[in-house]
């Protein structure tokens, strides 16, 4: 009798503006159906940006609903790092154990929490060449108020400084040129999924 292969849970983290969601979506579009790979749809209390759709980009819920899910222990991890709440659903672990693979787009605190709860997860840190690149991307995105932008940039600078001393990531890649970054991420993820097949 052949045992079913367990899937993989990839944790993709970067400072705000690092491109983690763009990379995850591009990779899933390229190879998701070939490797049974999906992006985890997280829950958030923030308002959707103009291009975002409920249930596809995020599950947009009220603060009261989010709090109820915390009390029900629905989340694998959750945080309020950017002034709104974000949470990763815990039921993805069952799907991973059944053979499905996922990319979870999370912050650094999320990587730490999920890595402790599910030690077989694979953490990947996305870097850019400088904080100026992050600032330019966030301004171009034009989805935050000046106060929110300032908060995200301050947090990004702290994350970049702390990252030099962090060893929780199995892989690191630079996202300064999108095509190269997608290829690098694709090589990492396909290599992990196919290891041992």
N, C-alpha and C positions, 0 to 999 in steps of 0.2 A: 504494500500500500504506500503510495507516495504522499508525503506530507505537503500541505499547502504552504507555499512560500509567503512569508510575512511581507507586507508592504513596507514602505519607508515614510517617515515623517521628517520633512526638511523644514528647518526654521531659518527664514530669511530675514536678516536684520540689517539696518543701516540707520544713520541719522535721517531726520526728515529731509526729503529732497534727494536722497541717495539713489532713488530709482528702484527700490525693491518691488513695489507693486507692478511697475512697468515691466521689469524683468520677469517676474513670475507669470504675468499674463501672456507675455510674448513666448515664453518657453512652453507654456501649456498649449497655446495655439499651435506651436510647431510639432510637439511630440506627445502631448497629453493623451491622445487616444491610442497611441502606439504602446504606451507604458502604463496605462490605467492611472494617470496622474492628474490630480485636480488641485485647485487652490482652495484652501479652507476659507469659507465665507464667515468672517467674524461678525460679531454684534457690536453696535456702537450707539451711543446716545447723541452723537453729533448730527447736525443737519447734513443731508446729502449735498454734494457739489453738483453743479448743473449737469454734468455728464454721467453721474452715478445712478444706478438703478437698484432698488430694493431687491434683496435676494440673489443678486448677481455680483454686485461690488461689495455690499455689506448687508446685514440685516439691521435696518434702522429702527430702533425701538425707543420707547420713553424711558426716562430715568426710573420711574416706578417699576416698569417691566424688567429693566436691567437689575434693579435691586431684588426683585422677586427671584430672578434666575440665580443671583448670588446665594440667596437663602436656600434655594433648591439644590445648591452645589452642582449646577448645570455646567459651569465653566471649568475648563482645564486650567486656565489662568485668566486674570483680568487686571486691568490697570486704569488709572486716570491721569496718565502722564501729560497729556496735552490739554487738560481742562475739560475733556469729555471722557466718558468711559468706553473702553474697548475690551472685548472678551472673546476667547477662543473656546468653542464648544467642546466639551469633554468626550462626546460620542465618537469623535474621529478616531480615537484609539481603538475602538472595536472594529472600525473599518480597516485600519492599518493592519491589525492582527489578522483580519480576514483576507489580506492580500492587496488592498488598495494603497496607493501612495498619494501623499499630499504635500503641498507647499503651504506653510503657515507664514504669513507676512506679519511679523511682530516686532516690538521694540526690544531693547536689551534686557529689560526686566522680564519680559515675556519669555525670552530665550532661557534665562536662568530658571524661571519657574517651571517651564515645560521640560527642560533638561533634567530637573530633579524628579518631576512626576513621571517622565517617560525617558529613561536613560538611553534608549536605543535611537532617540532622535538625532538628526544630523544638522548641526548649526553652521550657518554660512554667513559671514560678515561681508557687507558690500561697502567698499570705500570709494571716495572720490579724491581728486588730487588736492583740493583745498576747501576751506570753509567758504571761500568766495564763490565756488561752483555751486555749493548748496544754496547760498543766498540768492544767486541768480535764478536757479531752478524754482525756488519757492516764490520769488517775486513773479516769475513768468506764469506760474500756476494760478496766481491771483485768486486764491480761494480762502485766504485768511485776512482778518483785519490786521492793521498795523501792530496792534498789541499781541495778537496771536502769532504773527510772523516773528516779532521780537522774541517771544517766549520759545518758539521752535528753534530759532537760531542760537539762542543761549544754551538750550538743552543739547543741540547738535555739537556745539563747541565743547561742552562738558563730556559728551559721549566720545568724541574724537580723542580728547586728552586721556580719558580713562581706558580707552581701547588699547593703548600701547601696553598696558599691564594686564590685559585680560587674556585668559587662555581657555575660554569655554567654546571657542569656535574650531571646528575641524578644518574648515576652509575659509579663505579670504580671497576676494577678487575685487578688481578696480572697475568701476563703471564710469569711465571717461569717454568711451566710444561705444555706443549702444550695441552695434553688431558684434563687436569683440566680446563684450560683457555677456551677451546672450549665449554666444558660442562657449565661453568659459563655463557658464552656469550649466549649460546643456551637457558638457563633458563630465562635470562633477556629478550631476544628478543621474544621468544614464549609467555612468560607471558604478554608482552606489546601487542603483536598482538591479543592474545585471550582475553584480558581484555574486559569485557562487552559483550562477545558473548553469 
